[in-house]
Amino acid sequence: MVNFNSAELNAWMVALLWPATRLLAVISVTPIFGHASVPVRVKVGLGLLLAMAIAPGLPPLPEVAPFSGDGIMILLQQMLIGLCIGLSMRLVFAAVEMAGELMALTMGLSFAAFFDPLSRSHASPVSQMFSWLALMVFVSSNLHLALLAAVADSFHALPISALPMGTGLFRMVAATGGKVFAIGLQLALPVIAALLVTNLALGILTKAAPQLNLFGIGFPITLAAGFLMIGLVLPYLTQPLLRAMEDALAGLAQMVR
């Protein structure tokens, strides 16, 4: 008959519980793994599978009961670390969606916003198109695998411990969040500049010929110019998107190493 004591059961439990908590927190907010179309069972199964894969190579875990006060604090700490790591990449996609919203607003398509059940928010068609484009670049470049590798490395740089963690990870997330507006404006700048010239031309035309109905001809021209510029710059957006994602991963890798 095989007997187990409480210390052995606690050791086996924390060997899977605490790593899985950090991994599930990352999966819940990252762009591809945390998408609303992915079933919850798949997310939980993936988190547990990754936890079992990396558990043998983890540094020694603290000898703390999982449901004690210190154990709950460690659990919350792992959840917070995972959320910070996932948000560092999610903010890049927020910048891409912001660029699409700026383009739609300048084109006059802000009224065409609809409720997206997957992201659970209102978004314009242009923003949704750019979001899917960023997702395809993210997957085709194998950056989702690089993100998982960075999460695995984080267990060595930020080991599971009862000690309080530093503020470096929070500074990294704050710095990435500060770049959201800069990245979004850079991506939307060609379309915004072209529409600014279009609006100036329409203003001059209206001044020269007051009998023209600006509201009748302005919207179709602005809309056509916006779609034309999006079609022209779309083939060149892959490199800026890839560079922004690689910069976010490089900052994350530098932090965890």
C-alpha positions as CSV (number, residue, x, y, z in Angstrom):
1,M,0.0,0.0,0.0
2,V,1.3,3.4,-1.0
3,N,1.0,6.2,1.6
4,F,1.4,9.9,1.0
5,N,1.8,12.5,3.7
6,S,0.5,16.1,3.6
7,A,4.0,17.6,2.8
8,E,4.4,15.4,-0.3
9,L,0.9,16.3,-1.5
10,N,1.5,20.0,-1.0
11,A,4.8,19.8,-2.9
12,W,3.2,18.1,-5.8
13,M,0.3,20.6,-5.8
14,V,2.5,23.7,-5.8
15,A,4.8,22.3,-8.5
16,L,1.8,22.6,-10.9
17,L,-0.4,25.2,-9.3
18,W,1.9,28.2,-9.1
19,P,3.5,27.8,-12.6
20,A,0.1,27.1,-14.1
21,T,-1.3,30.3,-12.5
22,R,1.4,32.5,-14.2
23,L,0.9,30.7,-17.5
24,L,-2.9,31.0,-17.4
25,A,-2.6,34.7,-16.6
26,V,-0.4,35.1,-19.7
27,I,-2.8,33.1,-21.9
28,S,-5.8,35.0,-20.7
29,V,-4.6,38.4,-22.1
30,T,-2.3,37.6,-25.0
31,P,-3.7,38.3,-28.5
32,I,-4.0,34.8,-30.0
33,F,-4.3,32.6,-26.9
34,G,-6.7,34.8,-25.0
35,H,-9.0,35.5,-27.9
36,A,-12.7,35.1,-27.0
37,S,-13.2,32.6,-29.8
38,V,-10.8,30.2,-28.1
39,P,-12.8,27.9,-25.7
40,V,-12.0,28.1,-22.0
41,R,-11.3,24.4,-21.9
42,V,-8.6,24.9,-24.5
43,K,-7.0,27.8,-22.6
44,V,-7.0,25.8,-19.3
45,G,-5.7,22.7,-21.0
46,L,-2.9,24.6,-22.7
47,G,-1.9,26.3,-19.5
48,L,-1.7,23.0,-17.6
49,L,0.1,21.3,-20.4
50,L,2.8,24.0,-20.5
51,A,3.1,24.0,-16.7
52,M,3.7,20.2,-16.7
53,A,6.3,20.7,-19.5
54,I,8.4,23.4,-17.7
55,A,7.8,22.2,-14.1
56,P,10.9,19.8,-14.0
57,G,13.3,22.6,-14.9
58,L,12.0,25.2,-12.4
59,P,14.2,26.5,-9.6
60,P,13.4,25.1,-6.1
61,L,10.0,26.2,-4.9
62,P,9.3,27.6,-1.5
63,E,8.1,25.2,1.1
64,V,4.8,26.9,1.8
65,A,1.3,25.3,2.0
66,P,-0.7,26.3,-1.1
67,F,-3.8,27.5,0.8
68,S,-2.0,29.3,3.7
69,G,-1.6,33.0,3.8
70,D,1.8,33.0,2.2
71,G,0.6,30.5,-0.4
72,I,-2.3,32.8,-1.4
73,M,0.1,35.7,-1.7
74,I,2.4,33.7,-4.0
75,L,-0.6,32.7,-6.1
76,L,-1.6,36.4,-6.5
77,Q,2.0,37.3,-7.3
78,Q,2.2,34.8,-10.1
79,M,-1.1,36.0,-11.5
80,L,0.2,39.6,-11.5
81,I,3.4,38.6,-13.2
82,G,1.6,36.7,-15.9
83,L,-0.8,39.6,-16.5
84,C,2.1,42.0,-16.9
85,I,3.9,39.8,-19.4
86,G,0.7,39.3,-21.4
87,L,-0.2,43.0,-21.4
88,S,3.2,43.9,-22.7
89,M,2.3,42.2,-26.0
90,R,-1.4,43.1,-25.9
91,L,-0.6,46.8,-25.8
92,V,1.0,46.5,-29.3
93,F,-2.2,45.2,-30.7
94,A,-4.0,48.1,-28.9
95,A,-1.8,50.5,-30.8
96,V,-2.7,48.8,-34.1
97,E,-6.4,49.1,-33.3
98,M,-5.9,52.7,-32.3
99,A,-4.4,53.3,-35.8
100,G,-7.4,51.8,-37.4
101,E,-9.7,54.0,-35.3
102,L,-7.8,57.1,-36.2
103,M,-8.1,56.2,-39.9
104,A,-11.8,55.5,-39.7
105,L,-12.4,58.8,-37.8
106,T,-10.5,60.8,-40.4
107,M,-12.4,59.1,-43.2
108,G,-15.7,59.7,-41.6
109,L,-16.4,56.1,-40.8
110,S,-16.7,56.6,-37.1
111,F,-20.5,56.2,-37.4
112,A,-19.9,52.6,-38.8
113,A,-18.7,51.2,-35.5
114,F,-20.3,48.0,-34.5
115,F,-20.2,45.7,-31.5
116,D,-17.6,43.0,-31.9
117,P,-18.7,39.9,-29.8
118,L,-15.1,38.5,-29.9
119,S,-13.4,41.6,-28.4
120,R,-16.6,42.6,-26.5
121,S,-16.2,46.3,-27.6
122,H,-17.3,48.7,-30.3
123,A,-14.8,48.9,-33.2
124,S,-14.8,50.3,-36.7
125,P,-14.3,48.0,-39.7
126,V,-10.9,49.5,-40.4
127,S,-9.8,48.8,-36.9
128,Q,-10.9,45.2,-37.1
129,M,-9.1,44.8,-40.4
130,F,-5.8,46.1,-39.0
131,S,-6.3,43.9,-35.9
132,W,-6.6,40.8,-38.0
133,L,-3.6,41.9,-40.0
134,A,-1.5,42.2,-36.9
135,L,-2.7,38.8,-35.7
136,M,-1.6,37.2,-38.9
137,V,1.8,38.9,-38.8
138,F,2.1,37.7,-35.1
139,V,1.4,34.1,-36.0
140,S,3.2,33.9,-39.3
141,S,6.4,35.2,-37.7
142,N,6.3,32.6,-34.9
143,L,6.2,35.4,-32.3
144,H,3.7,33.5,-30.3
145,L,6.3,30.8,-29.8
146,A,8.9,33.5,-28.8
147,L,6.4,34.8,-26.3
148,L,6.0,31.4,-24.7
149,A,9.8,31.0,-24.6
150,A,10.0,34.4,-22.8
151,V,7.4,33.3,-20.3
152,A,9.4,30.1,-19.6
153,D,12.6,32.2,-19.1
154,S,10.7,34.4,-16.7
155,F,10.6,31.6,-14.1
156,H,14.3,31.8,-13.8
157,A,14.6,35.6,-13.7
158,L,11.5,36.0,-11.6
159,P,11.4,32.7,-9.7
160,I,8.4,31.6,-7.6
161,S,9.2,33.0,-4.2
162,A,7.4,34.3,-1.1
163,L,9.6,37.5,-1.3
164,P,8.1,40.6,-2.8
165,M,9.1,41.2,-6.4
166,G,10.7,44.4,-7.8
167,T,9.2,47.1,-9.9
168,G,11.1,46.5,-13.1
169,L,8.3,44.5,-14.7
170,F,5.7,47.2,-13.9
171,R,8.1,49.9,-15.4
172,M,8.4,47.8,-18.6
173,V,4.6,47.6,-19.0
174,A,4.3,51.3,-18.3
175,A,6.9,52.1,-20.9
176,T,5.2,49.8,-23.5
177,G,1.9,51.5,-22.7
178,G,3.5,54.9,-23.3
179,K,4.4,53.8,-26.8
180,V,0.8,52.9,-27.8
181,F,-0.1,56.4,-29.0
182,A,3.2,56.8,-30.8
183,I,2.9,53.5,-32.7
184,G,-0.7,54.1,-33.5
185,L,-0.1,57.6,-34.9
186,Q,2.9,56.4,-36.9
187,L,0.9,53.6,-38.6
188,A,-2.1,56.0,-39.3
189,L,0.0,59.0,-40.4
190,P,0.1,58.3,-44.2
191,V,-3.7,58.0,-44.4
192,I,-4.3,61.0,-42.1
193,A,-1.8,63.2,-44.1
194,A,-3.5,62.2,-47.4
195,L,-7.0,63.0,-46.0
196,L,-5.7,66.3,-44.6
197,V,-4.6,67.3,-48.1
198,T,-8.0,66.1,-49.5
199,N,-9.9,68.2,-47.0
200,L,-7.8,71.2,-47.8
201,A,-8.5,70.7,-51.5
202,L,-12.2,70.4,-50.8
203,G,-12.1,73.6,-48.7
204,I,-10.4,75.5,-51.5
205,L,-12.9,74.1,-54.0
206,T,-15.8,75.1,-51.9
207,K,-14.4,78.6,-51.5
208,A,-13.9,78.9,-55.3
209,A,-17.3,77.5,-56.1
210,P,-19.8,78.2,-53.2
211,Q,-22.7,76.6,-55.2
212,L,-21.1,73.2,-54.7
213,N,-22.7,71.1,-51.9
214,L,-19.7,70.2,-49.7
215,F,-21.7,67.6,-47.7
216,G,-22.8,66.0,-50.9
217,I,-19.4,65.6,-52.6
218,G,-17.1,65.8,-49.6
219,F,-18.0,62.5,-47.9
220,P,-17.6,60.2,-51.1
221,I,-14.3,61.9,-52.0
222,T,-12.9,61.6,-48.5
223,L,-14.1,58.0,-48.2
224,A,-12.6,57.1,-51.6
225,A,-9.3,58.8,-50.8
226,G,-9.1,57.0,-47.5
227,F,-9.6,53.5,-49.0
228,L,-7.2,54.3,-51.8
229,M,-4.5,55.3,-49.3
230,I,-5.1,52.2,-47.2
231,G,-4.8,50.1,-50.3
232,L,-1.5,51.8,-51.1
233,V,0.1,51.5,-47.6
234,L,-1.2,48.1,-46.7
235,P,1.7,46.2,-48.4
236,Y,4.2,48.2,-46.4
237,L,2.6,47.8,-43.0
238,T,4.1,44.4,-42.3
239,Q,7.5,45.6,-41.4
240,P,6.4,48.3,-38.9
241,L,4.0,45.8,-37.3
242,L,6.7,43.2,-37.0
243,R,9.2,45.7,-35.7
244,A,6.8,46.9,-33.0
245,M,6.1,43.3,-31.9
246,E,9.8,42.4,-31.9
247,D,10.6,45.5,-29.8
248,A,8.0,44.5,-27.2
249,L,9.4,40.9,-27.1
250,A,13.0,42.2,-26.9
251,G,12.1,44.4,-23.9
252,L,10.3,41.5,-22.3
253,A,13.3,39.2,-22.9
254,Q,15.7,41.8,-21.6
255,M,13.6,42.1,-18.4
256,V,13.3,38.4,-17.7
257,R,17.0,37.7,-18.4
